Amino acid sequence: MDIPHQRLVYFQVTIEAGSVRQAAARLDIAPSAVSRQISLIEEALGAPLLERSRQGVVPTPVGEMLLDYCRKRSALDDTFSEALDAYQRLETGHLSLTVGEGFVGDLLDTPLRTFTERYRGVRLDVNTGSTSDIIEAVVEDEAHIGLMYHERLHPQLRFWHSSCQPLVALMSPSHPLAAVEDGLSLAVLSEHPMALWRTGHGVRQLVDEGFREAGLGQHVTMQTNSLSVLLHAARSELTLTLLPAFAAARELQDGALVARAVDCERFRQAHAHIITRVGRRMPKAGLQLLRHLEHWMRAFNSRRGNGQ
């Protein structure tokens, strides 16, 4: 049914007012204009809509159906307007993130906590994955935002913000290398057992590149797809692991692990990145979340600069 909305308004107001003249007064137009618009609706439907009674004009059976339609349409319009208004005020919405597992602890403690406290009606879906998983989720629009470690160029990725986060050696305070205060060389590290991410993970790719460029191999005694496994392995005196310090922030703060710098330029220049798909129109809530994440990622460097 292709009837202009304003004609339906004239019809509904006429029924509610009880006469064409009173409807015209409410609408501030001539009565003839109201009558004309109702006549056009009747021509379109092929049936009369109004009949006179002692109480004024009342709807015919077809008029009753049209009046019910008008009221339902008006209710839908109101519902949509209210929903849109709530969405614009960031009271509702849905955002999805895919992130590297190492980000999760600090991510939940800081930016996501403050965001959800402020925008309680916005639902967040947070998933973890490897660098390849994160890129695929962002490029395929399965995630609005991705957080990944170690840059991997892709023509469909937009890098919103990056933070330098060196790869460090994490180990138990009782590990033999924990006493070394200066940077550890790759040659020294190659002589000690390591627990590392599985091949294909962004951090593992960085580790492999660094050792390969140095002409060295790693003594890998354990590989896993779990950050928890890596951190537990590093707590023992038998193995160490290579991760950005933020991935073990709680363990470092509690003293369960210590971090030692590694004398490798590639490791020192590693970055964490906030990414989205090139050309994707971000919802208003997504733009606010990006601002939270950028502020949080800048704090990474501030904490590191203060020795924390």
LUMLOKE-238302 format. One record per residue (C-alpha): residue in one letter; residue number from 1; chain; y, x negated, z. Coordinates in Angstrom, 1 decimal. Layout:
BEGIN
mimar code:A&pos:NUM&unit:A&yy:Y&xx:X&zz:Z;
...
This chain:
BEGIN
mimar code:M&pos:1&unit:A&yy:0.0&xx:0.0&zz:0.0;
mimar code:D&pos:2&unit:A&yy:3.2&xx:-1.7&zz:-1.2;
mimar code:I&pos:3&unit:A&yy:6.0&xx:0.2&zz:0.6;
mimar code:P&pos:4&unit:A&yy:9.1&xx:-1.8&zz:1.6;
mimar code:H&pos:5&unit:A&yy:9.3&xx:-2.2&zz:5.4;
mimar code:Q&pos:6&unit:A&yy:12.8&xx:-0.7&zz:5.6;
mimar code:R&pos:7&unit:A&yy:11.6&xx:2.6&zz:4.0;
mimar code:L&pos:8&unit:A&yy:8.9&xx:2.8&zz:6.7;
mimar code:V&pos:9&unit:A&yy:11.6&xx:2.3&zz:9.3;
mimar code:Y&pos:10&unit:A&yy:13.7&xx:5.2&zz:7.9;
mimar code:F&pos:11&unit:A&yy:10.6&xx:7.4&zz:8.0;
mimar code:Q&pos:12&unit:A&yy:9.6&xx:6.5&zz:11.6;
mimar code:V&pos:13&unit:A&yy:13.2&xx:6.9&zz:12.9;
mimar code:T&pos:14&unit:A&yy:13.4&xx:10.3&zz:11.3;
mimar code:I&pos:15&unit:A&yy:10.3&xx:11.5&zz:13.0;
mimar code:E&pos:16&unit:A&yy:11.4&xx:10.1&zz:16.4;
mimar code:A&pos:17&unit:A&yy:14.9&xx:11.5&zz:16.0;
mimar code:G&pos:18&unit:A&yy:13.7&xx:14.9&zz:14.9;
mimar code:S&pos:19&unit:A&yy:16.0&xx:15.3&zz:11.9;
mimar code:V&pos:20&unit:A&yy:17.3&xx:13.4&zz:8.9;
mimar code:R&pos:21&unit:A&yy:20.9&xx:13.7&zz:10.2;
mimar code:Q&pos:22&unit:A&yy:20.2&xx:12.3&zz:13.6;
mimar code:A&pos:23&unit:A&yy:18.1&xx:9.5&zz:12.0;
mimar code:A&pos:24&unit:A&yy:21.1&xx:8.7&zz:9.7;
mimar code:A&pos:25&unit:A&yy:23.4&xx:8.5&zz:12.8;
mimar code:R&pos:26&unit:A&yy:21.0&xx:6.1&zz:14.5;
mimar code:L&pos:27&unit:A&yy:20.7&xx:3.9&zz:11.4;
mimar code:D&pos:28&unit:A&yy:24.5&xx:4.2&zz:10.6;
mimar code:I&pos:29&unit:A&yy:23.9&xx:5.3&zz:7.0;
mimar code:A&pos:30&unit:A&yy:24.4&xx:8.5&zz:5.0;
mimar code:P&pos:31&unit:A&yy:21.8&xx:11.2&zz:5.5;
mimar code:S&pos:32&unit:A&yy:21.2&xx:11.3&zz:1.7;
mimar code:A&pos:33&unit:A&yy:20.2&xx:7.6&zz:1.8;
mimar code:V&pos:34&unit:A&yy:17.5&xx:8.5&zz:4.4;
mimar code:S&pos:35&unit:A&yy:16.2&xx:11.4&zz:2.4;
mimar code:R&pos:36&unit:A&yy:16.1&xx:9.3&zz:-0.7;
mimar code:Q&pos:37&unit:A&yy:14.0&xx:6.6&zz:0.9;
mimar code:I&pos:38&unit:A&yy:11.5&xx:9.1&zz:2.4;
mimar code:S&pos:39&unit:A&yy:11.2&xx:10.8&zz:-1.1;
mimar code:L&pos:40&unit:A&yy:10.3&xx:7.4&zz:-2.6;
mimar code:I&pos:41&unit:A&yy:7.5&xx:7.0&zz:0.0;
mimar code:E&pos:42&unit:A&yy:6.2&xx:10.5&zz:-0.8;
mimar code:E&pos:43&unit:A&yy:6.2&xx:9.7&zz:-4.5;
mimar code:A&pos:44&unit:A&yy:4.2&xx:6.5&zz:-3.8;
mimar code:L&pos:45&unit:A&yy:1.7&xx:8.3&zz:-1.7;
mimar code:G&pos:46&unit:A&yy:1.6&xx:11.5&zz:-3.8;
mimar code:A&pos:47&unit:A&yy:1.9&xx:13.7&zz:-0.7;
mimar code:P&pos:48&unit:A&yy:4.7&xx:15.3&zz:1.4;
mimar code:L&pos:49&unit:A&yy:5.4&xx:13.6&zz:4.7;
mimar code:L&pos:50&unit:A&yy:7.7&xx:16.0&zz:6.6;
mimar code:E&pos:51&unit:A&yy:7.9&xx:19.7&zz:7.2;
mimar code:R&pos:52&unit:A&yy:10.5&xx:21.7&zz:9.1;
mimar code:S&pos:53&unit:A&yy:9.9&xx:23.4&zz:12.4;
mimar code:R&pos:54&unit:A&yy:12.0&xx:25.0&zz:15.2;
mimar code:Q&pos:55&unit:A&yy:12.0&xx:21.6&zz:16.9;
mimar code:G&pos:56&unit:A&yy:13.2&xx:19.9&zz:13.7;
mimar code:V&pos:57&unit:A&yy:11.2&xx:17.9&zz:11.2;
mimar code:V&pos:58&unit:A&yy:7.6&xx:17.1&zz:12.1;
mimar code:P&pos:59&unit:A&yy:5.0&xx:15.0&zz:10.2;
mimar code:T&pos:60&unit:A&yy:2.5&xx:16.6&zz:7.8;
mimar code:P&pos:61&unit:A&yy:-1.1&xx:15.4&zz:8.2;
mimar code:V&pos:62&unit:A&yy:-0.4&xx:12.5&zz:5.8;
mimar code:G&pos:63&unit:A&yy:2.9&xx:11.9&zz:7.7;
mimar code:E&pos:64&unit:A&yy:0.8&xx:11.6&zz:10.9;
mimar code:M&pos:65&unit:A&yy:-1.3&xx:9.0&zz:9.3;
mimar code:L&pos:66&unit:A&yy:1.7&xx:7.1&zz:8.1;
mimar code:L&pos:67&unit:A&yy:3.4&xx:7.3&zz:11.5;
mimar code:D&pos:68&unit:A&yy:0.3&xx:5.9&zz:13.2;
mimar code:Y&pos:69&unit:A&yy:0.3&xx:3.1&zz:10.6;
mimar code:C&pos:70&unit:A&yy:4.0&xx:2.4&zz:11.3;
mimar code:R&pos:71&unit:A&yy:3.5&xx:2.2&zz:15.0;
mimar code:K&pos:72&unit:A&yy:0.5&xx:-0.1&zz:14.7;
mimar code:R&pos:73&unit:A&yy:2.4&xx:-2.3&zz:12.3;
mimar code:S&pos:74&unit:A&yy:5.3&xx:-2.4&zz:14.6;
mimar code:A&pos:75&unit:A&yy:3.0&xx:-3.4&zz:17.5;
mimar code:L&pos:76&unit:A&yy:1.5&xx:-6.2&zz:15.4;
mimar code:D&pos:77&unit:A&yy:5.0&xx:-7.4&zz:14.5;
mimar code:D&pos:78&unit:A&yy:5.9&xx:-7.5&zz:18.2;
mimar code:T&pos:79&unit:A&yy:2.7&xx:-9.3&zz:19.1;
mimar code:F&pos:80&unit:A&yy:3.3&xx:-11.9&zz:16.4;
mimar code:S&pos:81&unit:A&yy:6.9&xx:-12.4&zz:17.4;
mimar code:E&pos:82&unit:A&yy:5.8&xx:-12.9&zz:21.1;
mimar code:A&pos:83&unit:A&yy:3.0&xx:-15.3&zz:20.1;
mimar code:L&pos:84&unit:A&yy:5.4&xx:-17.2&zz:17.8;
mimar code:D&pos:85&unit:A&yy:8.0&xx:-17.4&zz:20.5;
mimar code:A&pos:86&unit:A&yy:5.4&xx:-18.7&zz:23.0;
mimar code:Y&pos:87&unit:A&yy:4.1&xx:-21.2&zz:20.5;
mimar code:Q&pos:88&unit:A&yy:7.7&xx:-22.5&zz:19.9;
mimar code:R&pos:89&unit:A&yy:8.2&xx:-22.8&zz:23.6;
mimar code:L&pos:90&unit:A&yy:4.9&xx:-24.8&zz:23.8;
mimar code:E&pos:91&unit:A&yy:3.3&xx:-22.2&zz:26.0;
mimar code:T&pos:92&unit:A&yy:0.3&xx:-21.9&zz:23.6;
mimar code:G&pos:93&unit:A&yy:-1.4&xx:-24.1&zz:21.0;
mimar code:H&pos:94&unit:A&yy:-4.3&xx:-26.4&zz:20.4;
mimar code:L&pos:95&unit:A&yy:-4.4&xx:-30.1&zz:19.8;
mimar code:S&pos:96&unit:A&yy:-7.3&xx:-32.4&zz:19.1;
mimar code:L&pos:97&unit:A&yy:-7.5&xx:-36.2&zz:19.7;
mimar code:T&pos:98&unit:A&yy:-10.1&xx:-38.7&zz:18.8;
mimar code:V&pos:99&unit:A&yy:-9.8&xx:-42.0&zz:20.7;
mimar code:G&pos:100&unit:A&yy:-11.6&xx:-45.2&zz:21.5;
mimar code:E&pos:101&unit:A&yy:-13.5&xx:-44.9&zz:24.7;
mimar code:G&pos:102&unit:A&yy:-11.5&xx:-47.7&zz:26.3;
mimar code:F&pos:103&unit:A&yy:-8.4&xx:-45.6&zz:26.2;
mimar code:V&pos:104&unit:A&yy:-9.8&xx:-42.7&zz:28.2;
mimar code:G&pos:105&unit:A&yy:-9.2&xx:-43.7&zz:31.8;
mimar code:D&pos:106&unit:A&yy:-5.5&xx:-44.6&zz:31.5;
mimar code:L&pos:107&unit:A&yy:-5.0&xx:-41.8&zz:28.9;
mimar code:L&pos:108&unit:A&yy:-6.2&xx:-39.1&zz:31.4;
mimar code:D&pos:109&unit:A&yy:-4.3&xx:-40.7&zz:34.3;
mimar code:T&pos:110&unit:A&yy:-1.0&xx:-40.9&zz:32.6;
mimar code:P&pos:111&unit:A&yy:0.2&xx:-39.3&zz:29.3;
mimar code:L&pos:112&unit:A&yy:-2.3&xx:-36.4&zz:29.1;
mimar code:R&pos:113&unit:A&yy:-1.8&xx:-35.6&zz:32.8;
mimar code:T&pos:114&unit:A&yy:1.9&xx:-35.3&zz:32.5;
mimar code:F&pos:115&unit:A&yy:1.6&xx:-33.5&zz:29.1;
mimar code:T&pos:116&unit:A&yy:-0.8&xx:-30.8&zz:30.5;
mimar code:E&pos:117&unit:A&yy:1.3&xx:-30.4&zz:33.7;
mimar code:R&pos:118&unit:A&yy:4.4&xx:-29.6&zz:31.6;
mimar code:Y&pos:119&unit:A&yy:2.7&xx:-27.6&zz:28.8;
mimar code:R&pos:120&unit:A&yy:-0.1&xx:-25.7&zz:30.6;
mimar code:G&pos:121&unit:A&yy:-0.8&xx:-23.3&zz:27.7;
mimar code:V&pos:122&unit:A&yy:-1.6&xx:-26.0&zz:25.2;
mimar code:R&pos:123&unit:A&yy:-5.3&xx:-26.8&zz:25.0;
mimar code:L&pos:124&unit:A&yy:-6.4&xx:-30.4&zz:24.3;
mimar code:D&pos:125&unit:A&yy:-9.7&xx:-31.4&zz:22.8;
mimar code:V&pos:126&unit:A&yy:-10.4&xx:-35.0&zz:23.4;
mimar code:N&pos:127&unit:A&yy:-13.3&xx:-36.8&zz:21.7;
mimar code:T&pos:128&unit:A&yy:-14.3&xx:-40.5&zz:21.7;
mimar code:G&pos:129&unit:A&yy:-15.6&xx:-42.5&zz:18.8;
mimar code:S&pos:130&unit:A&yy:-15.7&xx:-45.9&zz:17.1;
mimar code:T&pos:131&unit:A&yy:-12.9&xx:-47.1&zz:14.9;
mimar code:S&pos:132&unit:A&yy:-14.6&xx:-45.6&zz:11.8;
mimar code:D&pos:133&unit:A&yy:-15.1&xx:-42.3&zz:13.7;
mimar code:I&pos:134&unit:A&yy:-11.5&xx:-42.1&zz:14.6;
mimar code:I&pos:135&unit:A&yy:-10.2&xx:-42.9&zz:11.1;
mimar code:E&pos:136&unit:A&yy:-12.6&xx:-40.3&zz:9.6;
mimar code:A&pos:137&unit:A&yy:-11.6&xx:-37.6&zz:12.1;
mimar code:V&pos:138&unit:A&yy:-7.9&xx:-38.2&zz:11.4;
mimar code:V&pos:139&unit:A&yy:-8.2&xx:-38.4&zz:7.6;
mimar code:E&pos:140&unit:A&yy:-10.4&xx:-35.3&zz:7.5;
mimar code:D&pos:141&unit:A&yy:-8.0&xx:-33.3&zz:9.7;
mimar code:E&pos:142&unit:A&yy:-10.6&xx:-33.0&zz:12.5;
mimar code:A&pos:143&unit:A&yy:-8.1&xx:-34.6&zz:14.8;
mimar code:H&pos:144&unit:A&yy:-4.4&xx:-34.3&zz:14.9;
mimar code:I&pos:145&unit:A&yy:-4.0&xx:-37.7&zz:16.5;
mimar code:G&pos:146&unit:A&yy:-6.1&xx:-40.9&zz:16.8;
mimar code:L&pos:147&unit:A&yy:-5.9&xx:-43.8&zz:19.2;
mimar code:M&pos:148&unit:A&yy:-7.7&xx:-46.9&zz:18.0;
mimar code:Y&pos:149&unit:A&yy:-7.9&xx:-50.6&zz:18.8;
mimar code:H&pos:150&unit:A&yy:-7.7&xx:-53.3&zz:16.1;
mimar code:E&pos:151&unit:A&yy:-5.9&xx:-52.4&zz:12.9;
mimar code:R&pos:152&unit:A&yy:-7.9&xx:-51.2&zz:9.9;
mimar code:L&pos:153&unit:A&yy:-5.7&xx:-50.4&zz:6.9;
mimar code:H&pos:154&unit:A&yy:-6.3&xx:-47.1&zz:5.2;
mimar code:P&pos:155&unit:A&yy:-4.0&xx:-45.5&zz:2.6;
mimar code:Q&pos:156&unit:A&yy:-4.1&xx:-42.1&zz:4.4;
mimar code:L&pos:157&unit:A&yy:-3.2&xx:-43.5&zz:7.9;
mimar code:R&pos:158&unit:A&yy:0.3&xx:-43.4&zz:9.4;
mimar code:F&pos:159&unit:A&yy:0.8&xx:-45.8&zz:12.3;
mimar code:W&pos:160&unit:A&yy:3.2&xx:-44.0&zz:14.7;
mimar code:H&pos:161&unit:A&yy:3.3&xx:-46.8&zz:17.3;
mimar code:S&pos:162&unit:A&yy:1.4&xx:-50.0&zz:18.0;
mimar code:S&pos:163&unit:A&yy:1.1&xx:-52.1&zz:21.2;
mimar code:C&pos:164&unit:A&yy:0.0&xx:-55.7&zz:21.4;
mimar code:Q&pos:165&unit:A&yy:-3.1&xx:-55.7&zz:23.6;
mimar code:P&pos:166&unit:A&yy:-4.9&xx:-59.1&zz:23.5;
mimar code:L&pos:167&unit:A&yy:-8.7&xx:-59.2&zz:23.7;
mimar code:V&pos:168&unit:A&yy:-9.7&xx:-60.9&zz:27.0;
mimar code:A&pos:169&unit:A&yy:-12.9&xx:-62.1&zz:28.6;
mimar code:L&pos:170&unit:A&yy:-14.0&xx:-59.8&zz:31.5;
mimar code:M&pos:171&unit:A&yy:-16.4&xx:-61.0&zz:34.1;
mimar code:S&pos:172&unit:A&yy:-17.4&xx:-60.9&zz:37.7;
mimar code:P&pos:173&unit:A&yy:-15.3&xx:-62.9&zz:40.1;
mimar code:S&pos:174&unit:A&yy:-18.6&xx:-64.8&zz:40.8;
mimar code:H&pos:175&unit:A&yy:-19.1&xx:-65.7&zz:37.1;
mimar code:P&pos:176&unit:A&yy:-18.9&xx:-69.5&zz:36.5;
mimar code:L&pos:177&unit:A&yy:-16.0&xx:-69.1&zz:34.1;
mimar code:A&pos:178&unit:A&yy:-14.0&xx:-67.0&zz:36.6;
mimar code:A&pos:179&unit:A&yy:-12.7&xx:-70.3&zz:38.1;
mimar code:V&pos:180&unit:A&yy:-11.1&xx:-71.3&zz:34.8;
mimar code:E&pos:181&unit:A&yy:-7.4&xx:-70.3&zz:35.1;
mimar code:D&pos:182&unit:A&yy:-6.4&xx:-71.6&zz:31.6;
mimar code:G&pos:183&unit:A&yy:-7.4&xx:-70.0&zz:28.4;
mimar code:L&pos:184&unit:A&yy:-11.1&xx:-70.0&zz:27.6;
mimar code:S&pos:185&unit:A&yy:-12.0&xx:-71.5&zz:24.2;
mimar code:L&pos:186&unit:A&yy:-14.4&xx:-69.8&zz:21.9;
mimar code:A&pos:187&unit:A&yy:-16.6&xx:-72.8&zz:22.1;
mimar code:V&pos:188&unit:A&yy:-17.0&xx:-72.4&zz:25.8;
mimar code:L&pos:189&unit:A&yy:-17.6&xx:-68.6&zz:25.5;
mimar code:S&pos:190&unit:A&yy:-20.2&xx:-69.2&zz:22.9;
mimar code:E&pos:191&unit:A&yy:-22.4&xx:-70.9&zz:25.5;
mimar code:H&pos:192&unit:A&yy:-22.5&xx:-67.9&zz:27.8;
mimar code:P&pos:193&unit:A&yy:-24.4&xx:-64.7&zz:27.5;
mimar code:M&pos:194&unit:A&yy:-22.3&xx:-61.7&zz:26.4;
mimar code:A&pos:195&unit:A&yy:-22.6&xx:-57.9&zz:26.4;
mimar code:L&pos:196&unit:A&yy:-20.7&xx:-56.5&zz:23.4;
mimar code:W&pos:197&unit:A&yy:-20.1&xx:-53.3&zz:21.5;
mimar code:R&pos:198&unit:A&yy:-22.5&xx:-52.5&zz:18.7;
mimar code:T&pos:199&unit:A&yy:-21.7&xx:-53.8&zz:15.2;
mimar code:G&pos:200&unit:A&yy:-19.2&xx:-51.5&zz:13.5;
mimar code:H&pos:201&unit:A&yy:-17.0&xx:-50.9&zz:16.6;
mimar code:G&pos:202&unit:A&yy:-13.4&xx:-52.1&zz:16.1;
mimar code:V&pos:203&unit:A&yy:-13.6&xx:-54.5&zz:19.1;
mimar code:R&pos:204&unit:A&yy:-16.9&xx:-55.9&zz:17.9;
mimar code:Q&pos:205&unit:A&yy:-15.4&xx:-56.4&zz:14.4;
mimar code:L&pos:206&unit:A&yy:-12.6&xx:-58.4&zz:16.0;
mimar code:V&pos:207&unit:A&yy:-15.0&xx:-60.5&zz:18.0;
mimar code:D&pos:208&unit:A&yy:-17.1&xx:-61.3&zz:15.0;
mimar code:E&pos:209&unit:A&yy:-14.1&xx:-62.2&zz:12.9;
mimar code:G&pos:210&unit:A&yy:-12.8&xx:-64.6&zz:15.6;
mimar code:F&pos:211&unit:A&yy:-16.0&xx:-66.4&zz:16.1;
mimar code:R&pos:212&unit:A&yy:-16.8&xx:-66.5&zz:12.4;
mimar code:E&pos:213&unit:A&yy:-13.4&xx:-68.1&zz:11.6;
mimar code:A&pos:214&unit:A&yy:-14.1&xx:-70.7&zz:14.3;
mimar code:G&pos:215&unit:A&yy:-17.5&xx:-71.5&zz:12.8;
mimar code:L&pos:216&unit:A&yy:-19.2&xx:-70.4&zz:16.0;
mimar code:G&pos:217&unit:A&yy:-21.8&xx:-67.8&zz:17.0;
mimar code:Q&pos:218&unit:A&yy:-22.0&xx:-65.6&zz:20.0;
mimar code:H&pos:219&unit:A&yy:-24.8&xx:-65.6&zz:22.5;
mimar code:V&pos:220&unit:A&yy:-25.3&xx:-61.8&zz:22.5;
mimar code:T&pos:221&unit:A&yy:-27.9&xx:-60.6&zz:25.1;
mimar code:M&pos:222&unit:A&yy:-26.8&xx:-57.0&zz:25.1;
mimar code:Q&pos:223&unit:A&yy:-25.1&xx:-54.6&zz:22.7;
mimar code:T&pos:224&unit:A&yy:-24.2&xx:-51.0&zz:23.3;
mimar code:N&pos:225&unit:A&yy:-22.1&xx:-48.0&zz:22.3;
mimar code:S&pos:226&unit:A&yy:-21.1&xx:-47.4&zz:25.9;
mimar code:L&pos:227&unit:A&yy:-18.0&xx:-48.8&zz:27.7;
mimar code:S&pos:228&unit:A&yy:-19.7&xx:-48.0&zz:31.0;
mimar code:V&pos:229&unit:A&yy:-22.6&xx:-50.2&zz:30.1;
mimar code:L&pos:230&unit:A&yy:-20.3&xx:-53.0&zz:29.1;
mimar code:L&pos:231&unit:A&yy:-18.4&xx:-52.8&zz:32.4;
mimar code:H&pos:232&unit:A&yy:-21.5&xx:-52.7&zz:34.5;
mimar code:A&pos:233&unit:A&yy:-23.0&xx:-55.7&zz:32.6;
mimar code:A&pos:234&unit:A&yy:-19.8&xx:-57.6&zz:33.1;
mimar code:R&pos:235&unit:A&yy:-20.0&xx:-57.0&zz:36.9;
mimar code:S&pos:236&unit:A&yy:-23.1&xx:-59.1&zz:37.1;
mimar code:E&pos:237&unit:A&yy:-23.0&xx:-62.9&zz:37.1;
mimar code:L&pos:238&unit:A&yy:-25.3&xx:-63.0&zz:34.1;
mimar code:T&pos:239&unit:A&yy:-23.0&xx:-61.7&zz:31.3;
mimar code:L&pos:240&unit:A&yy:-19.4&xx:-61.4&zz:30.4;
mimar code:T&pos:241&unit:A&yy:-17.8&xx:-59.1&zz:27.8;
mimar code:L&pos:242&unit:A&yy:-14.8&xx:-59.1&zz:25.5;
mimar code:L&pos:243&unit:A&yy:-12.4&xx:-56.1&zz:25.7;
mimar code:P&pos:244&unit:A&yy:-8.7&xx:-55.3&zz:26.0;
mimar code:A&pos:245&unit:A&yy:-7.6&xx:-55.4&zz:29.6;
mimar code:F&pos:246&unit:A&yy:-6.6&xx:-51.7&zz:29.6;
mimar code:A&pos:247&unit:A&yy:-10.3&xx:-50.7&zz:29.1;
mimar code:A&pos:248&unit:A&yy:-11.1&xx:-52.1&zz:32.5;
mimar code:A&pos:249&unit:A&yy:-7.8&xx:-51.3&zz:34.3;
mimar code:R&pos:250&unit:A&yy:-9.5&xx:-49.8&zz:37.4;
mimar code:E&pos:251&unit:A&yy:-12.1&xx:-52.5&zz:37.7;
mimar code:L&pos:252&unit:A&yy:-9.4&xx:-55.2&zz:37.5;
mimar code:Q&pos:253&unit:A&yy:-7.2&xx:-53.4&zz:40.0;
mimar code:D&pos:254&unit:A&yy:-10.2&xx:-53.1&zz:42.4;
mimar code:G&pos:255&unit:A&yy:-11.2&xx:-56.7&zz:42.0;
mimar code:A&pos:256&unit:A&yy:-14.6&xx:-55.8&zz:40.6;
mimar code:L&pos:257&unit:A&yy:-13.8&xx:-57.8&zz:37.5;
mimar code:V&pos:258&unit:A&yy:-11.4&xx:-60.6&zz:36.5;
mimar code:A&pos:259&unit:A&yy:-9.8&xx:-61.1&zz:33.1;
mimar code:R&pos:260&unit:A&yy:-9.3&xx:-64.5&zz:31.5;
mimar code:A&pos:261&unit:A&yy:-7.3&xx:-65.2&zz:28.4;
mimar code:V&pos:262&unit:A&yy:-9.1&xx:-66.4&zz:25.3;
mimar code:D&pos:263&unit:A&yy:-7.7&xx:-69.3&zz:23.2;
mimar code:C&pos:264&unit:A&yy:-7.9&xx:-67.4&zz:19.9;
mimar code:E&pos:265&unit:A&yy:-4.9&xx:-66.4&zz:17.9;
mimar code:R&pos:266&unit:A&yy:-6.7&xx:-63.4&zz:16.4;
mimar code:F&pos:267&unit:A&yy:-7.6&xx:-62.1&zz:19.8;
mimar code:R&pos:268&unit:A&yy:-4.0&xx:-62.6&zz:21.1;
mimar code:Q&pos:269&unit:A&yy:-2.5&xx:-60.6&zz:18.2;
mimar code:A&pos:270&unit:A&yy:-4.8&xx:-57.6&zz:18.6;
mimar code:H&pos:271&unit:A&yy:-3.1&xx:-54.2&zz:18.8;
mimar code:A&pos:272&unit:A&yy:-3.7&xx:-50.7&zz:20.0;
mimar code:H&pos:273&unit:A&yy:-2.5&xx:-48.0&zz:17.6;
mimar code:I&pos:274&unit:A&yy:-1.4&xx:-44.3&zz:17.6;
mimar code:I&pos:275&unit:A&yy:-2.3&xx:-42.9&zz:14.2;
mimar code:T&pos:276&unit:A&yy:-2.0&xx:-39.6&zz:12.2;
mimar code:R&pos:277&unit:A&yy:-2.8&xx:-38.6&zz:8.6;
mimar code:V&pos:278&unit:A&yy:-0.1&xx:-39.4&zz:6.1;
mimar code:G&pos:279&unit:A&yy:1.5&xx:-36.1&zz:5.1;
mimar code:R&pos:280&unit:A&yy:0.0&xx:-34.0&zz:7.8;
mimar code:R&pos:281&unit:A&yy:2.6&xx:-31.5&zz:9.2;
mimar code:M&pos:282&unit:A&yy:2.3&xx:-31.9&zz:13.0;
mimar code:P&pos:283&unit:A&yy:2.8&xx:-28.8&zz:15.2;
mimar code:K&pos:284&unit:A&yy:5.6&xx:-28.9&zz:17.6;
mimar code:A&pos:285&unit:A&yy:3.2&xx:-29.5&zz:20.5;
mimar code:G&pos:286&unit:A&yy:1.8&xx:-32.4&zz:18.6;
mimar code:L&pos:287&unit:A&yy:5.2&xx:-34.0&zz:18.2;
mimar code:Q&pos:288&unit:A&yy:5.8&xx:-33.7&zz:21.9;
mimar code:L&pos:289&unit:A&yy:2.4&xx:-35.3&zz:22.6;
mimar code:L&pos:290&unit:A&yy:3.1&xx:-38.2&zz:20.2;
mimar code:R&pos:291&unit:A&yy:6.3&xx:-38.9&zz:22.2;
mimar code:H&pos:292&unit:A&yy:4.3&xx:-38.9&zz:25.5;
mimar code:L&pos:293&unit:A&yy:1.7&xx:-41.3&zz:23.9;
mimar code:E&pos:294&unit:A&yy:4.4&xx:-43.6&zz:22.5;
mimar code:H&pos:295&unit:A&yy:6.1&xx:-43.8&zz:25.9;
mimar code:W&pos:296&unit:A&yy:2.7&xx:-44.5&zz:27.6;
mimar code:M&pos:297&unit:A&yy:1.8&xx:-47.2&zz:25.0;
mimar code:R&pos:298&unit:A&yy:5.2&xx:-49.0&zz:25.5;
mimar code:A&pos:299&unit:A&yy:4.3&xx:-49.0&zz:29.2;
mimar code:F&pos:300&unit:A&yy:1.2&xx:-51.0&zz:28.4;
mimar code:N&pos:301&unit:A&yy:3.3&xx:-54.0&zz:27.4;
mimar code:S&pos:302&unit:A&yy:5.7&xx:-53.5&zz:30.3;
mimar code:R&pos:303&unit:A&yy:2.8&xx:-53.7&zz:32.8;
mimar code:R&pos:304&unit:A&yy:1.3&xx:-56.7&zz:31.0;
mimar code:G&pos:305&unit:A&yy:4.7&xx:-58.4&zz:31.0;
mimar code:N&pos:306&unit:A&yy:4.9&xx:-57.9&zz:34.8;
mimar code:G&pos:307&unit:A&yy:1.5&xx:-59.4&zz:35.3;
mimar code:Q&pos:308&unit:A&yy:-0.3&xx:-56.2&zz:36.1;
